[in-house]
Amino acid sequence: MYRSIIASVIQGHGVASGKIEDSPYPLGTIEIQTPHFKNHDLDLSNLFKGTLNLNIEPNTFEMIASEFRFRNVHWADGFPPEDFSFSRYMVLFYDR
């Protein structure tokens, strides 16, 4: 199923990619999390290690079903485990 919505790219915090100078994760959180996913047959090593932050207001988004879901991933000491969901999406960029 395809659905189109208008979105604008917004700046993230830079922690996932490791771009922010004072991050406790100099290589980014994605670099640390990726091996946990690979252990469960999701290899993200060839993908960009960052996020695409989109503002879709006034719309909202809820992931109901995902291709991959990992529960209670403990990827960093001092933080509780997290749940992660992954699905493929196509993003088309139009410069206005």
Biopython code that builds the backbone (N, CA, C, O; Angstrom):
import numpy as np
from Bio.PDB.StructureBuilder import StructureBuilder

atoms = [
    (1, "MET", "N", (0.833, -1.173, 0.000)),
    (1, "MET", "CA", (0.000, 0.000, 0.000)),
    (1, "MET", "C", (0.884, 1.245, 0.000)),
    (1, "MET", "O", (1.852, 1.332, 0.756)),
    (2, "TYR", "N", (0.540, 2.200, -0.855)),
    (2, "TYR", "CA", (1.288, 3.444, -0.931)),
    (2, "TYR", "C", (0.416, 4.595, -0.465)),
    (2, "TYR", "O", (-0.778, 4.656, -0.759)),
    (3, "ARG", "N", (1.032, 5.490, 0.256)),
    (3, "ARG", "CA", (0.344, 6.691, 0.695)),
    (3, "ARG", "C", (1.329, 7.841, 0.633)),
    (3, "ARG", "O", (2.486, 7.693, 1.027)),
    (4, "SER", "N", (0.888, 8.961, 0.149)),
    (4, "SER", "CA", (1.751, 10.136, 0.057)),
    (4, "SER", "C", (1.349, 11.166, 1.091)),
    (4, "SER", "O", (0.164, 11.433, 1.287)),
    (5, "ILE", "N", (2.337, 11.743, 1.751)),
    (5, "ILE", "CA", (2.104, 12.855, 2.658)),
    (5, "ILE", "C", (3.216, 13.868, 2.446)),
    (5, "ILE", "O", (4.309, 13.524, 1.996)),
    (6, "ILE", "N", (2.932, 15.094, 2.770)),
    (6, "ILE", "CA", (3.927, 16.156, 2.686)),
    (6, "ILE", "C", (4.697, 16.185, 3.998)),
    (6, "ILE", "O", (4.109, 16.114, 5.077)),
    (7, "ALA", "N", (6.011, 16.290, 3.897)),
    (7, "ALA", "CA", (6.856, 16.338, 5.090)),
    (7, "ALA", "C", (7.987, 17.319, 4.855)),
    (7, "ALA", "O", (8.331, 17.631, 3.715)),
    (8, "SER", "N", (8.554, 17.795, 5.930)),
    (8, "SER", "CA", (9.750, 18.623, 5.821)),
    (8, "SER", "C", (10.850, 17.994, 6.663)),
    (8, "SER", "O", (10.594, 17.456, 7.741)),
    (9, "VAL", "N", (12.063, 18.068, 6.163)),
    (9, "VAL", "CA", (13.216, 17.532, 6.883)),
    (9, "VAL", "C", (13.570, 18.501, 8.005)),
    (9, "VAL", "O", (13.698, 19.705, 7.787)),
    (10, "ILE", "N", (13.726, 17.955, 9.207)),
    (10, "ILE", "CA", (14.102, 18.783, 10.359)),
    (10, "ILE", "C", (15.380, 18.230, 10.978)),
    (10, "ILE", "O", (15.691, 17.047, 10.837)),
    (11, "GLN", "N", (16.104, 19.089, 11.655)),
    (11, "GLN", "CA", (17.372, 18.687, 12.265)),
    (11, "GLN", "C", (17.125, 17.842, 13.503)),
    (11, "GLN", "O", (16.264, 18.156, 14.324)),
    (12, "GLY", "N", (17.889, 16.769, 13.625)),
    (12, "GLY", "CA", (17.815, 15.925, 14.808)),
    (12, "GLY", "C", (18.818, 16.399, 15.851)),
    (12, "GLY", "O", (19.386, 17.484, 15.734)),
    (13, "HIS", "N", (19.026, 15.579, 16.866)),
    (13, "HIS", "CA", (19.942, 15.926, 17.946)),
    (13, "HIS", "C", (21.389, 15.584, 17.636)),
    (13, "HIS", "O", (22.294, 16.122, 18.274)),
    (14, "GLY", "N", (21.633, 14.698, 16.667)),
    (14, "GLY", "CA", (22.991, 14.325, 16.297)),
    (14, "GLY", "C", (23.589, 13.216, 17.131)),
    (14, "GLY", "O", (24.761, 12.880, 16.960)),
    (15, "VAL", "N", (22.810, 12.637, 18.033)),
    (15, "VAL", "CA", (23.323, 11.569, 18.902)),
    (15, "VAL", "C", (23.387, 10.240, 18.143)),
    (15, "VAL", "O", (24.364, 9.502, 18.274)),
    (16, "ALA", "N", (22.368, 9.933, 17.362)),
    (16, "ALA", "CA", (22.339, 8.662, 16.626)),
    (16, "ALA", "C", (23.508, 8.547, 15.655)),
    (16, "ALA", "O", (24.111, 7.482, 15.520)),
    (17, "SER", "N", (23.823, 9.642, 14.986)),
    (17, "SER", "CA", (24.905, 9.634, 13.992)),
    (17, "SER", "C", (26.278, 9.927, 14.600)),
    (17, "SER", "O", (27.301, 9.666, 13.967)),
    (18, "GLY", "N", (26.308, 10.462, 15.808)),
    (18, "GLY", "CA", (27.573, 10.844, 16.439)),
    (18, "GLY", "C", (28.083, 12.195, 15.982)),
    (18, "GLY", "O", (29.256, 12.509, 16.180)),
    (19, "LYS", "N", (27.233, 12.996, 15.379)),
    (19, "LYS", "CA", (27.642, 14.299, 14.846)),
    (19, "LYS", "C", (27.755, 15.385, 15.914)),
    (19, "LYS", "O", (28.442, 16.383, 15.699)),
    (20, "ILE", "N", (27.105, 15.214, 17.043)),
    (20, "ILE", "CA", (27.136, 16.226, 18.087)),
    (20, "ILE", "C", (28.415, 16.071, 18.914)),
    (20, "ILE", "O", (28.813, 14.955, 19.248)),
    (21, "GLU", "N", (29.044, 17.176, 19.236)),
    (21, "GLU", "CA", (30.360, 17.133, 19.890)),
    (21, "GLU", "C", (30.336, 16.562, 21.297)),
    (21, "GLU", "O", (31.261, 15.840, 21.670)),
    (22, "ASP", "N", (29.319, 16.857, 22.087)),
    (22, "ASP", "CA", (29.322, 16.422, 23.483)),
    (22, "ASP", "C", (28.528, 15.140, 23.722)),
    (22, "ASP", "O", (28.073, 14.889, 24.839)),
    (23, "SER", "N", (28.363, 14.336, 22.687)),
    (23, "SER", "CA", (27.623, 13.088, 22.810)),
    (23, "SER", "C", (28.418, 12.076, 23.636)),
    (23, "SER", "O", (29.639, 11.988, 23.506)),
    (24, "PRO", "N", (27.730, 11.320, 24.478)),
    (24, "PRO", "CA", (28.418, 10.236, 25.195)),
    (24, "PRO", "C", (28.778, 9.071, 24.271)),
    (24, "PRO", "O", (29.458, 8.130, 24.678)),
    (25, "TYR", "N", (28.309, 9.150, 23.015)),
    (25, "TYR", "CA", (28.565, 8.107, 22.022)),
    (25, "TYR", "C", (29.242, 8.751, 20.813)),
    (25, "TYR", "O", (28.560, 9.090, 19.846)),
    (26, "PRO", "N", (30.554, 8.926, 20.841)),
    (26, "PRO", "CA", (31.256, 9.640, 19.771)),
    (26, "PRO", "C", (31.044, 9.049, 18.378)),
    (26, "PRO", "O", (31.065, 9.788, 17.394)),
    (27, "LEU", "N", (30.841, 7.741, 18.272)),
    (27, "LEU", "CA", (30.576, 7.114, 16.975)),
    (27, "LEU", "C", (29.079, 7.056, 16.667)),
    (27, "LEU", "O", (28.685, 6.631, 15.581)),
    (28, "GLY", "N", (28.254, 7.478, 17.609)),
    (28, "GLY", "CA", (26.806, 7.466, 17.438)),
    (28, "GLY", "C", (26.173, 6.222, 18.027)),
    (28, "GLY", "O", (26.813, 5.177, 18.147)),
    (29, "THR", "N", (24.915, 6.347, 18.391)),
    (29, "THR", "CA", (24.205, 5.209, 18.967)),
    (29, "THR", "C", (23.959, 4.108, 17.938)),
    (29, "THR", "O", (23.919, 2.929, 18.288)),
    (30, "ILE", "N", (23.795, 4.486, 16.683)),
    (30, "ILE", "CA", (23.541, 3.475, 15.648)),
    (30, "ILE", "C", (24.724, 2.523, 15.506)),
    (30, "ILE", "O", (24.538, 1.323, 15.304)),
    (31, "GLU", "N", (25.923, 3.048, 15.611)),
    (31, "GLU", "CA", (27.134, 2.211, 15.536)),
    (31, "GLU", "C", (27.130, 1.156, 16.644)),
    (31, "GLU", "O", (27.571, 0.026, 16.430)),
    (32, "ILE", "N", (26.639, 1.521, 17.812)),
    (32, "ILE", "CA", (26.591, 0.598, 18.956)),
    (32, "ILE", "C", (25.433, -0.385, 18.818)),
    (32, "ILE", "O", (25.562, -1.553, 19.185)),
    (33, "GLN", "N", (24.310, 0.078, 18.296)),
    (33, "GLN", "CA", (23.105, -0.757, 18.208)),
    (33, "GLN", "C", (23.153, -1.773, 17.068)),
    (33, "GLN", "O", (22.586, -2.860, 17.183)),
    (34, "THR", "N", (23.823, -1.428, 15.975)),
    (34, "THR", "CA", (23.827, -2.263, 14.767)),
    (34, "THR", "C", (24.230, -3.720, 15.016)),
    (34, "THR", "O", (23.580, -4.615, 14.477)),
    (35, "PRO", "N", (25.276, -4.000, 15.809)),
    (35, "PRO", "CA", (25.627, -5.413, 16.039)),
    (35, "PRO", "C", (24.520, -6.218, 16.722)),
    (35, "PRO", "O", (24.396, -7.418, 16.477)),
    (36, "HIS", "N", (23.718, -5.581, 17.569)),
    (36, "HIS", "CA", (22.608, -6.284, 18.224)),
    (36, "HIS", "C", (21.583, -6.753, 17.202)),
    (36, "HIS", "O", (21.034, -7.848, 17.322)),
    (37, "PHE", "N", (21.329, -5.927, 16.202)),
    (37, "PHE", "CA", (20.365, -6.293, 15.165)),
    (37, "PHE", "C", (20.936, -7.357, 14.239)),
    (37, "PHE", "O", (20.222, -8.262, 13.807)),
    (38, "LYS", "N", (22.223, -7.245, 13.936)),
    (38, "LYS", "CA", (22.866, -8.225, 13.052)),
    (38, "LYS", "C", (22.823, -9.622, 13.674)),
    (38, "LYS", "O", (22.699, -10.617, 12.960)),
    (39, "ASN", "N", (22.926, -9.694, 15.000)),
    (39, "ASN", "CA", (22.838, -10.982, 15.694)),
    (39, "ASN", "C", (21.483, -11.641, 15.499)),
    (39, "ASN", "O", (21.332, -12.839, 15.742)),
    (40, "HIS", "N", (20.489, -10.861, 15.059)),
    (40, "HIS", "CA", (19.138, -11.384, 14.833)),
    (40, "HIS", "C", (18.733, -11.251, 13.363)),
    (40, "HIS", "O", (17.560, -11.054, 13.045)),
    (41, "ASP", "N", (19.723, -11.363, 12.474)),
    (41, "ASP", "CA", (19.502, -11.436, 11.019)),
    (41, "ASP", "C", (19.036, -10.139, 10.361)),
    (41, "ASP", "O", (18.392, -10.178, 9.313)),
    (42, "LEU", "N", (19.353, -8.998, 10.960)),
    (42, "LEU", "CA", (19.098, -7.715, 10.299)),
    (42, "LEU", "C", (20.433, -6.988, 10.196)),
    (42, "LEU", "O", (20.910, -6.400, 11.167)),
    (43, "ASP", "N", (21.025, -7.033, 9.017)),
    (43, "ASP", "CA", (22.330, -6.427, 8.787)),
    (43, "ASP", "C", (22.157, -5.010, 8.233)),
    (43, "ASP", "O", (21.755, -4.835, 7.083)),
    (44, "LEU", "N", (22.456, -4.022, 9.037)),
    (44, "LEU", "CA", (22.339, -2.616, 8.652)),
    (44, "LEU", "C", (23.698, -1.993, 8.354)),
    (44, "LEU", "O", (23.797, -0.780, 8.170)),
    (45, "SER", "N", (24.741, -2.812, 8.306)),
    (45, "SER", "CA", (26.108, -2.283, 8.215)),
    (45, "SER", "C", (26.381, -1.521, 6.922)),
    (45, "SER", "O", (27.275, -0.676, 6.894)),
    (46, "ASN", "N", (25.644, -1.794, 5.860)),
    (46, "ASN", "CA", (25.902, -1.109, 4.591)),
    (46, "ASN", "C", (25.046, 0.152, 4.415)),
    (46, "ASN", "O", (25.089, 0.787, 3.361)),
    (47, "LEU", "N", (24.280, 0.512, 5.433)),
    (47, "LEU", "CA", (23.403, 1.680, 5.366)),
    (47, "LEU", "C", (24.027, 2.879, 6.072)),
    (47, "LEU", "O", (24.936, 2.733, 6.888)),
    (48, "PHE", "N", (23.526, 4.057, 5.745)),
    (48, "PHE", "CA", (23.959, 5.289, 6.392)),
    (48, "PHE", "C", (23.662, 5.215, 7.883)),
    (48, "PHE", "O", (22.564, 4.830, 8.284)),
    (49, "LYS", "N", (24.629, 5.580, 8.693)),
    (49, "LYS", "CA", (24.469, 5.508, 10.147)),
    (49, "LYS", "C", (23.964, 6.853, 10.682)),
    (49, "LYS", "O", (24.699, 7.618, 11.306)),
    (50, "GLY", "N", (22.727, 7.098, 10.422)),
    (50, "GLY", "CA", (22.076, 8.327, 10.869)),
    (50, "GLY", "C", (20.584, 8.180, 10.703)),
    (50, "GLY", "O", (20.093, 7.145, 10.252)),
    (51, "THR", "N", (19.873, 9.215, 11.068)),
    (51, "THR", "CA", (18.423, 9.187, 10.962)),
    (51, "THR", "C", (17.956, 10.276, 10.008)),
    (51, "THR", "O", (18.660, 11.257, 9.766)),
    (52, "LEU", "N", (16.780, 10.088, 9.484)),
    (52, "LEU", "CA", (16.108, 11.101, 8.674)),
    (52, "LEU", "C", (14.914, 11.557, 9.494)),
    (52, "LEU", "O", (13.957, 10.807, 9.685)),
    (53, "ASN", "N", (14.976, 12.778, 9.972)),
    (53, "ASN", "CA", (13.926, 13.312, 10.833)),
    (53, "ASN", "C", (12.963, 14.133, 9.991)),
    (53, "ASN", "O", (13.345, 15.119, 9.361)),
    (54, "LEU", "N", (11.703, 13.706, 9.992)),
    (54, "LEU", "CA", (10.687, 14.342, 9.171)),
    (54, "LEU", "C", (9.563, 14.894, 10.036)),
    (54, "LEU", "O", (9.093, 14.234, 10.962)),
    (55, "ASN", "N", (9.143, 16.106, 9.723)),
    (55, "ASN", "CA", (7.974, 16.692, 10.347)),
    (55, "ASN", "C", (6.800, 16.453, 9.407)),
    (55, "ASN", "O", (6.806, 16.934, 8.274)),
    (56, "ILE", "N", (5.798, 15.715, 9.864)),
    (56, "ILE", "CA", (4.641, 15.401, 9.031)),
    (56, "ILE", "C", (3.368, 16.076, 9.559)),
    (56, "ILE", "O", (2.264, 15.722, 9.146)),
    (57, "GLU", "N", (3.517, 17.029, 10.452)),
    (57, "GLU", "CA", (2.338, 17.723, 10.996)),
    (57, "GLU", "C", (1.497, 18.311, 9.881)),
    (57, "GLU", "O", (2.047, 18.838, 8.914)),
    (58, "PRO", "N", (0.212, 18.237, 9.985)),
    (58, "PRO", "CA", (-0.613, 17.820, 11.127)),
    (58, "PRO", "C", (-0.897, 16.318, 11.154)),
    (58, "PRO", "O", (-1.679, 15.857, 11.986)),
    (59, "ASN", "N", (-0.276, 15.550, 10.261)),
    (59, "ASN", "CA", (-0.463, 14.098, 10.246)),
    (59, "ASN", "C", (0.281, 13.455, 11.408)),
    (59, "ASN", "O", (1.149, 14.072, 12.026)),
    (60, "THR", "N", (-0.067, 12.226, 11.691)),
    (60, "THR", "CA", (0.646, 11.427, 12.691)),
    (60, "THR", "C", (0.989, 10.082, 12.048)),
    (60, "THR", "O", (0.455, 9.726, 10.998)),
    (61, "PHE", "N", (1.877, 9.357, 12.690)),
    (61, "PHE", "CA", (2.326, 8.077, 12.157)),
    (61, "PHE", "C", (2.343, 7.067, 13.283)),
    (61, "PHE", "O", (2.802, 7.364, 14.386)),
    (62, "GLU", "N", (1.846, 5.881, 13.008)),
    (62, "GLU", "CA", (1.901, 4.785, 13.964)),
    (62, "GLU", "C", (2.293, 3.526, 13.210)),
    (62, "GLU", "O", (1.625, 3.134, 12.253)),
    (63, "MET", "N", (3.379, 2.890, 13.642)),
    (63, "MET", "CA", (3.792, 1.644, 13.013)),
    (63, "MET", "C", (2.983, 0.514, 13.648)),
    (63, "MET", "O", (3.135, 0.202, 14.829)),
    (64, "ILE", "N", (2.129, -0.082, 12.838)),
    (64, "ILE", "CA", (1.250, -1.144, 13.332)),
    (64, "ILE", "C", (1.906, -2.506, 13.175)),
    (64, "ILE", "O", (1.797, -3.357, 14.057)),
    (65, "ALA", "N", (2.581, -2.710, 12.062)),
    (65, "ALA", "CA", (3.290, -3.967, 11.813)),
    (65, "ALA", "C", (4.648, -3.606, 11.219)),
    (65, "ALA", "O", (4.762, -2.637, 10.469)),
    (66, "SER", "N", (5.650, -4.365, 11.546)),
    (66, "SER", "CA", (6.991, -4.091, 11.035)),
    (66, "SER", "C", (7.618, -5.379, 10.524)),
    (66, "SER", "O", (7.216, -6.478, 10.904)),
    (67, "GLU", "N", (8.601, -5.223, 9.661)),
    (67, "GLU", "CA", (9.314, -6.387, 9.141)),
    (67, "GLU", "C", (10.187, -7.026, 10.210)),
    (67, "GLU", "O", (10.305, -8.249, 10.287)),
    (68, "PHE", "N", (10.793, -6.183, 11.032)),
    (68, "PHE", "CA", (11.659, -6.658, 12.121)),
    (68, "PHE", "C", (11.266, -5.930, 13.400)),
    (68, "PHE", "O", (11.030, -4.722, 13.393)),
    (69, "ARG", "N", (11.200, -6.671, 14.485)),
    (69, "ARG", "CA", (10.933, -6.065, 15.785)),
    (69, "ARG", "C", (11.812, -6.758, 16.821)),
    (69, "ARG", "O", (11.834, -7.984, 16.929)),
    (70, "PHE", "N", (12.520, -5.950, 17.566)),
    (70, "PHE", "CA", (13.403, -6.464, 18.608)),
    (70, "PHE", "C", (12.977, -5.844, 19.932)),
    (70, "PHE", "O", (12.917, -4.622, 20.066)),
    (71, "ARG", "N", (12.686, -6.688, 20.896)),
    (71, "ARG", "CA", (12.223, -6.215, 22.201)),
    (71, "ARG", "C", (13.341, -6.347, 23.229)),
    (71, "ARG", "O", (14.154, -7.270, 23.190)),
    (72, "ASN", "N", (13.348, -5.397, 24.140)),
    (72, "ASN", "CA", (14.265, -5.419, 25.291)),
    (72, "ASN", "C", (15.728, -5.530, 24.886)),
    (72, "ASN", "O", (16.465, -6.353, 25.429)),
    (73, "VAL", "N", (16.144, -4.711, 23.943)),
    (73, "VAL", "CA", (17.545, -4.681, 23.518)),
    (73, "VAL", "C", (18.332, -3.831, 24.499)),
    (73, "VAL", "O", (18.088, -2.632, 24.630)),
    (74, "HIS", "N", (19.270, -4.450, 25.181)),
    (74, "HIS", "CA", (20.125, -3.727, 26.118)),
    (74, "HIS", "C", (21.424, -3.383, 25.393)),
    (74, "HIS", "O", (22.333, -4.209, 25.306)),
    (75, "TRP", "N", (21.501, -2.169, 24.881)),
    (75, "TRP", "CA", (22.628, -1.779, 24.032)),
    (75, "TRP", "C", (23.595, -0.820, 24.714)),
    (75, "TRP", "O", (24.676, -0.568, 24.181)),
    (76, "ALA", "N", (23.239, -0.279, 25.877)),
    (76, "ALA", "CA", (24.138, 0.656, 26.569)),
    (76, "ALA", "C", (24.005, 0.503, 28.071)),
    (76, "ALA", "O", (22.898, 0.442, 28.606)),
    (77, "ASP", "N", (25.140, 0.441, 28.744)),
    (77, "ASP", "CA", (25.124, 0.372, 30.204)),
    (77, "ASP", "C", (24.546, 1.661, 30.771)),
    (77, "ASP", "O", (24.785, 2.747, 30.242)),
    (78, "GLY", "N", (23.785, 1.529, 31.851)),
    (78, "GLY", "CA", (23.207, 2.687, 32.512)),
    (78, "GLY", "C", (21.871, 3.126, 31.954)),
    (78, "GLY", "O", (21.278, 4.084, 32.448)),
    (79, "PHE", "N", (21.383, 2.432, 30.919)),
    (79, "PHE", "CA", (20.090, 2.766, 30.329)),
    (79, "PHE", "C", (19.241, 1.504, 30.259)),
    (79, "PHE", "O", (19.778, 0.412, 30.073)),
    (80, "PRO", "N", (17.928, 1.633, 30.405)),
    (80, "PRO", "CA", (17.073, 0.442, 30.316)),
    (80, "PRO", "C", (17.013, -0.080, 28.884)),
    (80, "PRO", "O", (17.291, 0.663, 27.943)),
    (81, "PRO", "N", (16.654, -1.345, 28.714)),
    (81, "PRO", "CA", (16.505, -1.913, 27.370)),
    (81, "PRO", "C", (15.433, -1.159, 26.578)),
    (81, "PRO", "O", (14.522, -0.564, 27.153)),
    (82, "GLU", "N", (15.561, -1.198, 25.258)),
    (82, "GLU", "CA", (14.613, -0.527, 24.378)),
    (82, "GLU", "C", (14.056, -1.505, 23.359)),
    (82, "GLU", "O", (14.660, -2.542, 23.082)),
    (83, "ASP", "N", (12.899, -1.168, 22.803)),
    (83, "ASP", "CA", (12.303, -1.915, 21.702)),
    (83, "ASP", "C", (12.596, -1.179, 20.401)),
    (83, "ASP", "O", (12.573, 0.051, 20.367)),
    (84, "PHE", "N", (12.873, -1.922, 19.329)),
    (84, "PHE", "CA", (13.167, -1.346, 18.018)),
    (84, "PHE", "C", (12.315, -2.046, 16.967)),
    (84, "PHE", "O", (12.137, -3.263, 17.008)),
    (85, "SER", "N", (11.791, -1.265, 16.024)),
    (85, "SER", "CA", (11.029, -1.798, 14.905)),
    (85, "SER", "C", (11.608, -1.245, 13.611)),
    (85, "SER", "O", (12.014, -0.085, 13.550)),
    (86, "PHE", "N", (11.644, -2.085, 12.571)),
    (86, "PHE", "CA", (12.201, -1.696, 11.274)),
    (86, "PHE", "C", (11.279, -2.139, 10.155)),
    (86, "PHE", "O", (10.753, -3.252, 10.170)),
    (87, "SER", "N", (11.091, -1.263, 9.192)),
    (87, "SER", "CA", (10.378, -1.562, 7.951)),
    (87, "SER", "C", (10.994, -0.742, 6.839)),
    (87, "SER", "O", (11.614, 0.293, 7.085)),
    (88, "ARG", "N", (10.821, -1.213, 5.604)),
    (88, "ARG", "CA", (11.321, -0.473, 4.445)),
    (88, "ARG", "C", (10.307, 0.597, 4.055)),
    (88, "ARG", "O", (9.096, 0.374, 4.062)),
    (89, "TYR", "N", (10.840, 1.753, 3.719)),
    (89, "TYR", "CA", (10.001, 2.857, 3.243)),
    (89, "TYR", "C", (10.690, 3.528, 2.074)),
    (89, "TYR", "O", (11.915, 3.498, 1.960)),
    (90, "MET", "N", (9.910, 4.123, 1.222)),
    (90, "MET", "CA", (10.466, 4.886, 0.118)),
    (90, "MET", "C", (10.183, 6.354, 0.394)),
    (90, "MET", "O", (9.048, 6.745, 0.666)),
    (91, "VAL", "N", (11.221, 7.146, 0.319)),
    (91, "VAL", "CA", (11.082, 8.587, 0.511)),
    (91, "VAL", "C", (11.480, 9.256, -0.795)),
    (91, "VAL", "O", (12.591, 9.061, -1.286)),
    (92, "LEU", "N", (10.583, 10.032, -1.346)),
    (92, "LEU", "CA", (10.858, 10.798, -2.562)),
    (92, "LEU", "C", (11.021, 12.256, -2.171)),
    (92, "LEU", "O", (10.223, 12.798, -1.406)),
    (93, "PHE", "N", (12.049, 12.879, -2.694)),
    (93, "PHE", "CA", (12.366, 14.261, -2.347)),
    (93, "PHE", "C", (12.010, 15.188, -3.491)),
    (93, "PHE", "O", (12.451, 14.995, -4.624)),
    (94, "TYR", "N", (11.227, 16.174, -3.192)),
    (94, "TYR", "CA", (10.874, 17.212, -4.155)),
    (94, "TYR", "C", (11.250, 18.547, -3.556)),
    (94, "TYR", "O", (10.766, 18.907, -2.482)),
    (95, "ASP", "N", (12.095, 19.275, -4.227)),
    (95, "ASP", "CA", (12.519, 20.592, -3.759)),
    (95, "ASP", "C", (11.515, 21.628, -4.239)),
    (95, "ASP", "O", (11.288, 21.785, -5.439)),
    (96, "ARG", "N", (10.928, 22.321, -3.298)),
    (96, "ARG", "CA", (9.934, 23.338, -3.654)),
    (96, "ARG", "C", (10.523, 24.706, -3.577)),
    (96, "ARG", "O", (9.834, 25.691, -3.843)),
]
sb = StructureBuilder()
sb.init_structure("model")
sb.init_model(0)
sb.init_chain("A")
sb.init_seg("    ")
for serial, (resi, resn, name, xyz) in enumerate(atoms, 1):
    if name == "N":
        sb.init_residue(resn, " ", resi, " ")
    sb.init_atom(name, np.array(xyz, "f"), 0.0, 1.0, " ", f" {name:<3s}", serial, name[0])
structure = sb.get_structure()
